[in-house]
């Protein structure tokens, strides 16, 4: 059994080594793309790409593991031949993907993925831009690389296979090999944490090419096979031109500045506090109980509460993109799972970083969950990411990671070390109010309400400490939920399920304007994707590249909220609301204005068209 296990480990290492060789070829071929690349950068690329390499190796070892298990009973010559056939086929496949990936990246700027099949439907057009010489060089490269893989296997591992003998205790050997084969799930999945392996695991640098070089092309290709990307052809309610015309009318407004100037200084510091699963019904002003979240209720009075504000979706991965990139969420897909697409999105942090701001993310959980790292690094340009790995093991007290009070303490500790002459845009992402709501204390019997109360107490401490710093007078704190809770209370309309709190407060907030204007502002309808345009307009920054975001403070813009659920969507404004279910292909809830149906459908169609064309 031990000899078979040893051979399987060698095969595993064999695949990891060839992944590294492939990356090295990729880097050497594209050496002119990055501005610089030293040996340390090269090692960083290999190191940060290693999790994907291990995942691929684990996947490719499944069949060898089964063949080696069969060797307990089957002749070693048959086993040797079976593995040679497997490696030969695999060598051809791996070399084809590796060489094609190197060539395609030159033209596309991203790795080979399942979209290649779309182009291969018309091979004449697909190869039109490639010369005969390039095709010949490519084919020769594939052949040479495949032969290298096969010969390396034959001389390093096949010799050991030919020395195998049948064990004395076949069932013990079978049990051991079965356990070893099952353990391959660990590298394939990336461990036992809540997040499974994804492309975003390789993202670590603000140099895009370094992130791309770290990605394992085989993993990227397999990952994309299960992620259909023909989004632009989905949900065709109208002719495309008509849909785009309706969408343009929805976002029509004058280019005048916002009615209200809410910031005392247009270069204010910004802190986003993104609250896990906070629903609007926790605030007394919106029909809730002041005892559940006493601090947020006070902040709603001190700052500015947006009373008709909605989440774009029901998941954190979707909410983050809506909040920071002004991009609405799709019910059947999450753009954050497609790093190539998120890299094309604008974002508030990157927009401000380009204007001299620094940026940090603080999250007590696994930042690799749902490809979040690739989004924060690749789209938002955030270099400083603090997550569960920055805390000692004893602090990871819950299923999701580090509880909110320890996260807040860490942020406050680091915050005090900031340089006062540099503006910043920071993001704090809480997690303790996520199911199963396991928090360190108990004030309410209902688990969800108890977790909200706990996180609220942490935010209260955070704001209290922030007020003691010299940054307070020039800082805007934007508190907004990533999504609402879908399970409490059990009886809710669709509107209520997506109704979330958003509060702006801080020393940078101007509260001296006319009270009637403030009330007008607080009552405007909006959703997470509108934060980008609304905030940037206050800072005097052009937001036209945030296509789906509108300035809630501009009196000439159409104020509405849009959100999607499972496989449906809702649009709501001051005239009514409409919910359309795609599975049923009909309106399932409607209140007031019947004209909302076409507007909602056009908005929905446009966001899928945009997703498909990124």
C-alpha positions in Angstrom: 0.0 0.0 0.0 2.8 2.4 0.9 4.5 2.0 -2.4 1.3 2.8 -4.2 0.7 5.8 -2.0 4.3 6.9 -2.8 3.7 6.6 -6.5 0.4 8.6 -6.3 2.2 11.4 -4.4 4.9 11.5 -7.1 2.2 11.7 -9.8 0.6 14.6 -7.8 3.9 16.4 -7.6 4.5 15.6 -11.3 1.3 17.6 -12.2 2.2 20.5 -9.9 5.7 20.7 -11.4 4.3 20.9 -15.0 1.8 23.6 -13.9 4.8 25.6 -12.8 6.6 24.9 -16.0 3.6 26.1 -18.0 3.4 29.3 -15.9 7.1 29.9 -16.6 6.6 29.5 -20.3 3.6 31.9 -20.1 5.7 34.5 -18.2 8.7 34.2 -20.6 6.5 34.6 -23.6 4.7 37.7 -22.3 7.7 39.2 -20.5 7.2 42.5 -22.3 3.7 43.0 -20.8 4.5 44.0 -17.2 6.6 47.0 -16.5 9.0 44.9 -14.5 9.5 41.3 -13.4 12.3 40.3 -11.0 12.9 36.9 -9.5 11.0 37.8 -6.3 7.9 38.6 -8.5 8.3 35.3 -10.3 8.4 33.4 -6.9 5.3 35.4 -5.8 3.5 34.4 -8.9 4.3 30.7 -8.4 3.4 30.9 -4.7 0.0 32.6 -5.1 -0.9 30.3 -7.9 0.0 27.2 -6.0 -3.5 26.6 -4.5 -4.9 26.3 -8.1 -2.0 24.1 -9.1 -2.7 21.8 -6.2 -6.4 21.7 -7.1 -5.7 20.7 -10.7 -3.2 18.1 -9.6 -5.7 16.6 -7.2 -8.3 16.5 -10.0 -5.9 14.9 -12.5 -4.8 12.3 -9.9 -8.3 10.8 -9.5 -7.9 8.4 -12.4 -4.3 7.4 -11.5 -5.5 6.8 -7.9 -8.3 4.4 -9.1 -5.8 2.6 -11.5 -3.3 2.2 -8.6 -6.1 0.9 -6.4 -6.9 -1.7 -9.1 -3.2 -2.7 -9.2 -3.9 -4.6 -5.9 -5.5 -7.3 -8.0 -4.6 -6.5 -11.6 -1.3 -7.3 -13.4 1.4 -4.5 -13.2 1.8 -4.6 -17.0 -1.9 -3.8 -17.5 -1.6 -1.0 -14.9 1.5 0.4 -16.6 -0.2 0.4 -20.0 -3.4 2.0 -18.6 -1.5 4.8 -17.0 0.6 5.4 -20.1 -2.5 5.7 -22.2 -4.0 8.1 -19.6 -0.8 10.2 -19.5 -0.6 10.3 -23.3 -4.1 11.6 -23.7 -3.6 14.0 -20.9 -0.3 15.2 -22.3 -2.0 16.1 -25.5 -4.8 17.9 -23.7 -2.7 19.8 -21.3 -0.1 20.9 -23.9 -2.9 22.1 -26.2 -4.5 24.2 -23.4 -1.2 25.6 -22.3 0.0 26.6 -25.8 -3.4 27.9 -26.9 -3.7 29.9 -23.6 -0.3 31.5 -24.2 -1.3 32.5 -27.8 -4.9 33.6 -26.9 -3.7 35.8 -24.0 -1.7 37.9 -26.5 -4.9 38.8 -28.3 -7.5 38.7 -25.7 -5.7 39.8 -22.6 -7.3 37.0 -20.6 -6.9 33.3 -20.2 -8.4 30.6 -22.5 -12.0 29.8 -21.3 -15.2 28.2 -22.5 -16.0 31.2 -24.7 -13.5 29.7 -27.2 -16.3 27.3 -28.2 -18.4 30.2 -29.3 -15.7 31.3 -31.8 -15.0 27.7 -32.9 -18.5 27.5 -34.3 -17.0 29.5 -37.2 -13.4 28.3 -37.4 -12.6 30.2 -40.5 -13.3 33.5 -38.7 -11.7 32.2 -35.5 -8.3 31.6 -37.3 -8.6 34.5 -39.7 -6.1 36.6 -37.7 -3.6 33.9 -37.2 -0.9 33.3 -39.9 0.0 29.8 -41.2 3.4 30.2 -39.6 1.9 30.9 -36.2 -0.4 27.8 -36.6 2.6 25.7 -37.5 4.7 27.0 -34.6 1.7 26.4 -32.3 1.3 22.8 -33.4 5.0 22.1 -33.1 5.0 23.6 -29.6 2.0 21.4 -28.6 3.8 18.3 -29.9 7.1 19.1 -28.1 5.4 19.9 -24.8 3.2 16.8 -25.0 6.3 14.6 -25.7 8.1 16.3 -22.8 5.2 15.4 -20.4 5.0 11.8 -21.6 8.7 11.1 -21.5 9.1 12.7 -18.1 6.4 10.4 -16.8 7.8 7.3 -18.4 11.3 7.8 -17.0 10.3 9.1 -13.6 7.2 7.2 -12.5 6.5 4.3 -14.9 9.6 2.5 -13.8 8.2 2.4 -10.2 4.9 1.0 -11.5 6.7 -1.9 -13.2 8.2 -2.8 -9.8 4.8 -3.1 -8.0 3.7 -6.4 -6.5 0.5 -7.6 -5.1 0.2 -6.9 -1.3 -0.1 -9.7 1.3 -3.3 -8.1 2.7 -5.2 -6.9 -0.3 -8.2 -5.5 1.7 -5.9 -3.4 3.9 -4.2 -2.0 0.9 -7.6 -1.4 -0.7 -8.8 0.5 2.4 -5.7 2.6 2.5 -5.9 3.5 -1.2 -9.6 4.3 -0.8 -8.9 6.7 2.0 -6.0 8.3 0.0 -8.2 8.7 -3.1 -11.0 10.3 -1.1 -8.4 12.7 0.5 -7.8 14.2 -3.0 -11.0 16.3 -2.3 -8.8 18.5 0.0 -6.5 20.0 -2.6 -9.3 19.9 -5.2 -11.6 22.0 -3.0 -8.9 23.9 -1.3 -9.4 22.6 2.3 -12.4 22.3 4.5 -13.3 26.0 4.9 -16.6 27.4 3.8 -15.1 28.6 0.5 -14.3 26.2 -2.3 -11.4 26.8 -4.8 -11.9 29.5 -7.3 -9.9 31.6 -9.8 -9.9 34.6 -7.4 -7.6 32.6 -5.0 -4.6 33.5 -7.2 -5.2 37.3 -7.1 -2.7 39.1 -4.9 -1.2 42.0 -6.8 -2.2 45.4 -8.2 -0.2 44.4 -11.3 -2.9 42.7 -13.4 -0.5 40.6 -15.3 1.0 39.1 -12.2 -2.5 38.0 -11.1 -3.1 36.5 -14.6 0.2 34.8 -14.6 -0.6 33.1 -11.2 -3.8 31.6 -12.6 -3.6 28.0 -13.6 -4.8 27.9 -17.2 -6.2 24.3 -16.8 -8.2 25.3 -13.7 -9.4 28.5 -15.4 -10.6 26.5 -18.4 -12.4 23.8 -16.4 -13.9 26.4 -14.1 -15.4 28.3 -17.1 -16.9 25.2 -18.6 -19.5 25.1 -15.9 -20.1 28.9 -16.1 -22.1 29.6 -19.2 -21.5 33.1 -20.5 -24.1 33.6 -23.2 -25.8 36.1 -20.9 -26.5 38.7 -23.7 -28.9 36.3 -25.4 -31.0 35.7 -22.3 -34.2 37.5 -21.3 -35.1 39.0 -24.6 -38.2 41.0 -23.7 -37.7 43.6 -26.4 -35.7 44.3 -29.5 -32.3 45.4 -28.3 -32.6 48.9 -29.6 -36.0 49.3 -27.9 -34.7 47.9 -24.6 -31.7 50.3 -24.8 -34.0 53.2 -25.6 -36.2 52.5 -22.6 -33.1 52.1 -20.4 -31.7 55.4 -21.6 -35.0 57.2 -20.7 -34.8 55.7 -17.2 -31.4 57.3 -16.7 -32.0 60.6 -18.4 -31.1 63.6 -16.3 -29.5 67.1 -16.7 -25.8 67.4 -16.0 -26.4 69.9 -13.2 -24.9 69.2 -9.9 -26.9 67.6 -7.1 -29.6 69.7 -5.4 -27.9 69.3 -2.0 -24.2 69.5 -1.2 -23.9 67.0 1.7 -20.1 67.1 2.1 -18.3 69.9 3.7 -15.1 68.9 1.8 -15.1 67.2 -1.6 -12.0 65.3 -0.6 -13.5 63.8 2.5 -12.3 60.4 3.8 -14.8 57.6 3.2 -15.5 54.6 5.3 -18.0 52.0 4.1 -19.4 49.8 6.9 -21.2 47.0 5.0 -23.5 45.3 7.4 -24.2 41.6 7.0 -28.0 40.9 6.6 -29.3 44.1 8.2 -33.0 44.6 7.3 -34.8 48.0 7.4 -37.1 46.7 10.0 -34.5 47.0 12.7 -34.9 50.8 12.7 -37.7 52.5 14.6 -38.0 55.1 11.8 -38.9 52.3 9.4 -41.2 50.4 11.7 -38.7 48.5 13.9 -37.8 48.4 17.6 -35.2 50.8 19.0 -34.0 48.1 21.4 -32.7 45.8 18.6 -30.2 48.3 17.2 -30.0 51.3 19.6 -26.8 52.7 18.1 -28.0 52.6 14.5 -31.2 54.2 15.5 -29.2 57.1 17.1 -27.0 57.3 14.1 -30.1 57.6 11.8 -31.0 60.7 13.8 -27.5 62.1 14.0 -26.8 61.5 10.3 -29.1 60.9 7.3 -31.2 57.9 6.9 -32.4 56.9 3.5 -35.9 55.5 4.1 -36.7 54.0 0.7 -33.5 52.2 0.0 -33.2 48.6 -1.3 -30.6 45.9 -1.8 -30.0 44.8 -5.3 -30.0 41.1 -4.4 -30.0 38.5 -1.6 -26.3 37.5 -1.5 -23.1 39.2 -0.2 -21.1 38.6 -3.4 -23.8 40.4 -5.4 -24.3 43.2 -2.9 -20.6 44.1 -2.8 -20.4 44.7 -6.5 -23.7 46.7 -6.4 -22.4 48.9 -3.6 -18.8 49.5 -4.8 -19.2 49.3 -8.6 -22.8 50.5 -9.0 -23.5 47.3 -10.9 -27.0 45.7 -10.4 -27.1 42.0 -9.4 -28.3 39.3 -11.8 -30.4 36.5 -10.2 -29.0 33.6 -12.2 -25.4 34.7 -12.1 -22.9 36.6 -10.0 -20.4 38.7 -12.0 -17.9 38.5 -9.1 -17.3 34.8 -10.1 -15.9 36.0 -13.4 -12.6 37.9 -12.7 -12.2 38.7 -16.4 -15.6 40.6 -16.3 -15.1 42.3 -12.9 -11.8 43.7 -14.1 -13.8 45.7 -16.7 -16.1 47.3 -14.0 -15.5 50.7 -12.5 -15.4 50.9 -8.7 -15.6 53.6 -6.1 -12.3 52.6 -4.4 -10.3 52.5 -7.7 -11.8 55.8 -8.8 -10.7 57.4 -5.6 -7.3 55.6 -5.5 -6.6 57.2 -8.9 -7.1 60.6 -7.2 -4.6 59.9 -4.4 -6.6 58.0 -1.9 -5.4 54.9 0.0 -7.7 52.0 0.5 -8.1 49.0 2.9 -10.5 46.2 3.4 -11.3 44.6 6.7 -13.2 41.4 6.9 -13.2 38.7 9.6 -14.0 35.9 7.2 -12.4 34.1 4.2 -11.8 36.8 1.6 -11.4 34.0 -1.0 -15.0 33.0 -0.6 -17.1 33.5 -3.8 -14.1 35.1 -5.6 -14.1 38.2 -3.4 -10.3 38.6 -3.4 -10.2 38.9 -7.2 -12.9 41.6 -7.1 -11.3 43.6 -4.3 -7.8 43.4 -5.9 -8.6 43.3 -9.6 -11.6 45.7 -9.8 -11.2 47.8 -6.7 -7.4 48.1 -6.6 -7.2 47.4 -2.9 -3.8 46.3 -1.8 -4.3 46.1 1.9 -6.7 43.3 2.8 -7.1 42.2 6.4 -9.1 38.9 6.7 -9.3 35.9 8.9 -5.7 34.9 8.1 -4.5 38.0 9.9 -5.9 36.9 13.2 -4.7 34.2 15.5 -6.6 30.9 15.4 -8.1 31.5 18.8 -9.9 34.5 17.4 -11.8 32.5 14.8 -14.6 31.8 17.1 -17.5 31.3 14.7 -18.2 29.2 11.6 -17.6 32.3 9.3 -14.5 33.5 11.1 -13.6 36.3 13.4 -16.5 38.0 15.3 -17.2 41.6 14.7 -15.9 43.0 17.9 -12.4 41.7 17.2 -12.6 42.9 13.6 -13.6 46.4 14.8 -10.8 46.4 17.4 -8.3 45.5 14.7 -9.5 48.3 12.4 -9.4 50.9 15.3 -5.9 49.8 16.2 -4.7 50.2 12.6 -6.7 53.3 12.1 -4.8 55.2 14.8 -1.6 54.7 12.8 -2.9 56.3 9.6 -1.2 59.3 8.1 -3.3 62.4 8.5 -2.3 64.0 5.2 -3.6 61.2 3.0 -7.3 60.7 2.2 -8.6 57.2 2.4 -11.5 55.0 1.4 -11.8 52.0 3.7 -14.3 49.1 3.7 -15.4 47.2 6.8 -17.4 44.1 6.0 -19.1 42.6 9.1 -20.1 38.9 9.3 -21.5 38.0 12.8 -25.2 38.6 11.7 -24.9 35.9 9.1 -26.5 32.5 9.8 -26.1 30.6 12.1 -25.9 33.9 14.1 -23.3 32.6 16.6 -22.2 35.6 18.5 -20.4 36.0 21.9 -23.4 37.3 23.9 -27.2 36.9 24.2 -29.7 39.7 24.6 -32.6 38.4 22.5 -34.1 35.0 22.2 -34.5 35.3 18.4 -31.0 34.4 17.1 -31.2 36.9 14.2 -32.2 39.8 16.4 -29.6 38.8 18.9 -26.8 38.9 16.3 -28.0 42.3 15.0 -27.9 43.7 18.5 -24.4 42.4 19.0 -23.1 43.9 15.7 -24.9 47.1 16.5 -23.0 47.3 19.8 -19.7 46.8 17.9 -20.6 49.6 15.4 -21.4 51.8 18.4 -17.9 51.3 19.8 -16.4 51.9 16.4 -18.1 55.3 15.9 -17.3 56.3 19.5 -13.6 55.6 18.9 -13.7 57.2 15.5 -15.0 60.5 17.0 -12.0 60.7 19.2 -9.6 60.9 16.3 -8.5 63.9 14.2 -10.0 62.2 11.1 -13.6 62.6 12.3 -14.2 66.1 11.0 -13.4 65.1 7.5 -14.8 61.6 7.4 -18.0 60.3 5.9 -19.2 57.0 7.2 -21.6 55.1 4.8 -23.4 52.3 6.7 -25.3 50.1 4.3 -26.5 46.4 4.4 -25.1 43.9 1.9 -28.6 42.5 1.7 -31.6 42.0 3.9 -32.4 38.8 5.8 -34.8 36.6 3.9 -36.1 34.6 6.9 -37.2 37.2 9.5 -40.0 38.0 9.9 -41.4 35.0 8.0 -44.3 37.0 6.5 -43.1 39.8 4.2 -43.9 41.2 0.8 -41.1 41.1 -1.8 -40.5 44.8 -1.3 -39.9 44.3 2.5 -37.5 41.4 1.9 -35.1 43.8 0.1 -35.7 46.9 2.1 -32.4 47.8 3.9 -31.0 50.7 5.9 -28.5 53.1 4.6 -27.1 55.9 6.8 -24.7 58.6 6.0 -23.0 60.2 9.0 -19.7 61.7 10.1 -18.0 65.0 10.7 -17.8 65.6 6.9 -21.6 65.5 6.6 -23.3 68.9 6.1 -26.4 69.0 8.2 -27.1 72.7 7.8 -29.4 72.5 4.7 -33.1 73.3 4.7 -35.1 70.6 6.6 -37.6 70.2 3.8 -34.8 69.5 1.3 -33.3 66.9 3.7 -36.7 65.2 4.1 -37.1 65.2 0.3 -33.6 63.6 0.0 -34.3 60.9 2.6 -37.5 59.8 0.9 -36.0 59.3 -2.6 -36.1 55.7 -3.9 -32.8 54.0 -4.7 -30.9 50.8 -4.4 -27.3 49.8 -3.8 -26.2 50.4 -7.4 -27.0 54.2 -6.9 -24.5 54.7 -4.2 -21.6 55.2 -6.7 -23.2 58.0 -8.6 -24.7 59.7 -5.5 -21.4 59.7 -3.6 -19.1 60.6 -6.5 -21.4 63.5 -7.5 -21.0 64.9 -4.0 -17.2 64.7 -4.5 -17.3 66.5 -7.8 -16.2 63.4 -9.7 -17.5 62.3 -13.0 -19.6 59.1 -12.7 -20.7 58.6 -16.2 -18.8 55.3 -16.5 -21.0 53.8 -13.8 -23.7 53.0 -16.4 -26.3 51.6 -14.0 -25.9 54.1 -11.3 -27.9 57.3 -10.9 -27.5 60.3 -8.6 -30.2 60.2 -6.0 -29.6 63.8 -5.2 -30.2 65.2 -8.7 -33.8 66.4 -8.9 -34.0 65.6 -12.6 -33.1 62.0 -12.3 -35.8 59.2 -12.2 -35.7 57.8 -8.6 -36.4 54.1 -8.5 -35.1 51.0 -6.8 -34.4 47.8 -8.7 -33.6 44.4 -7.2 -33.6 40.7 -8.3 -34.4 37.5 -6.5 -33.8 33.9 -7.5 -35.2 34.2 -11.0 -37.2 37.3 -10.9 -37.0 41.1 -10.4 -38.8 44.1 -8.9 -38.9 47.8 -9.7 -40.3 50.2 -7.2 -40.7 54.0 -7.1 -43.0 56.6 -5.6 -45.8 55.6 -8.0 -45.9 51.9 -7.1 -44.0 48.6 -7.5 -43.9 45.6 -9.9 -42.5 42.1 -9.5 -42.0 39.9 -12.5 -41.2 36.2 -12.2 -39.1 34.7 -15.0 -40.0 31.1 -14.2 -43.7 31.9 -14.4 -43.1 34.5 -17.2 -45.6 36.9 -15.7 -46.2 39.7 -13.2 -46.8 38.2 -9.8 -47.1 41.4 -7.7 -48.2 44.8 -8.8 -49.1 48.0 -7.0 -49.9 51.3 -8.6 -48.2 52.4 -11.9 -48.7 49.7 -14.6 -46.0 51.4 -16.8 -43.3 50.0 -14.5 -43.4 46.6 -16.2 -41.7 47.7 -19.4 -39.2 49.8 -17.6 -38.3 46.9 -15.3 -38.0 44.5 -18.2 -35.8 46.8 -20.2 -33.5 47.4 -17.2 -33.3 43.7 -16.6 -32.6 42.9 -20.2 -29.9 45.6 -20.4 -28.0 44.3 -17.4 -27.8 40.8 -18.9 -26.7 42.2 -22.2 -24.0 44.2 -20.5 -22.9 41.2 -18.5 -22.6 39.1 -21.6 -20.6 41.7 -23.4 -18.0 42.3 -20.7 
